[in-house]
Amino acid sequence: MGFEVLLKGNNMLRLLGGLGVAMYISLISVAISIFLGIILGALMTLKNPVINAFSRVYLEIVRIMPQMVLLFIVYFGATKVLGINLSAEISSIIVFSFWGTAEMSDLVRGALSGIDKIQYESSMALGMNTRQTYFHVIIPQIIRRLIPLSINLITRMIKTTSLVMMIGIVEVLKVGQQIIEANRKSSPNAAFGVFATIFLLYFLACYPISCLSKYLEKKWEN
Amino acid sequence: MNFEVIRDYLPLYIKAFMLTIKIGWIGIALSLGIGVFSAFILHFKIPIASQIVKVYVELFRNTPLLVQLFFVYFGLPKIGISISAEAYGAIGLGLLGGSYMTESFRSGLDAVKVSQTESALALGMSKGQLFTSVILPQAVTLSVPAVVANLIFLLKETSVFSAISLMDLMFTAKDLIGLYYNTTECLVMLVVFYIFMLLPVSILGSVIEKKTRFKMFGD
């Protein structure tokens, strides 16, 4: 079946290392996306017409453009048009942050506008000032709503980073291909075993995270 | 920008566009079928079948399409299952989409309030009437936004097909860039064709969402 290839030498370790590369890129991108997304999401609730128009166009671009196309535009297009040389890692982090920021800002906007007006009014009636209202009433509620959703964003980011092999980053799929090519003679069926293992590795990486997200969402339901 | 280049490439892009749309929509039709079927199994808690559906949904929701396609396209032929790349693309997309659609339809079915069922039963409706004229219409409406989001997501995911040598838009662009180095033109055309494919779906989707949204009892 081709699973024996993985036991040869340090093949399994190399495969895990490849998964590490994908994780590394996705975690950096998630961190950037959450940071920028919160800022943009908060700005979107201000109802400023310029910001609204900008964010609508931005969100629509991200909504309809495949991430792979964005990757190609940044990796191949930027080099040609702007004459700058971006490494594959940097361009993938730029693209995934661009995508993630849009997703995150929409979540933040949803969470912020989902807070009832009554919450603001009640805390004011209790004599709280604006700062106290935000710190003791609004922000704790938003954080509870946002944490499960941001954790969910992490799994989606991990899944999307599998695309980086298309611009030449050596991550888990590429390592898998290398292992298959190297053992073509000795075990011709390696493709099945190796890709089944990668399939499972991705599942093992994402499943616990999505379980955590579901658990927190249930736990913090009002 | 060299417009002669664009004119020369146009037929190639149109061909790729047609292929992308064809496989995309076959995959989506497949995923809708799988989704409705599995959602019913989960909703009615059919023993064994619902366990299988749960494993399938978790397995496919937690792995990327690229990895799924590599597994079916390069892996399955090694154990003797071999069909064309197009069929693998459509089946891969159908399986991935099926898992997402299942979740959308199931949450739609589950979101119909218990009081609706109870009221319908109190009015003397039969189980069949209850399902077809009370639960189903509400469940469909409730799952529309999620289904539209899934449609766009799945059409976007078709860009991954280029990895298994399907001559889709992405593959054509990559191929032409590699052959003639007209990077700018190729990328601009790629973007235009994707906008052409997805913007109508996105706009139509939000119209349908608005049209089907009605006030629930108690709103």
Interface residues (C-beta under 8 A of the other chain):
Chain A: M1 G2 E60 R63 I64 M65 P66 Q67 M68 V69 F72 I73 F76 G77 T79 K80 V81 T155 K159 T160 S162 L163 M165 M166 L173 G176 I180 P188 N189 A190 A191 F192 G193 V194 F195 A196 I198 F199 Y202 F203 C206 Y207 S210
Chain B: E58 L59 R61 N62 T63 P64 L66 V67 Q68 F70 F71 F74 G75 L76 P77 K78 I79 I152 K156 E157 T158 S159 V160 S162 A163 M170 A173 K174 I177 T183 T184 L187 L190 V191 Y194 I195 L198 L199 S202
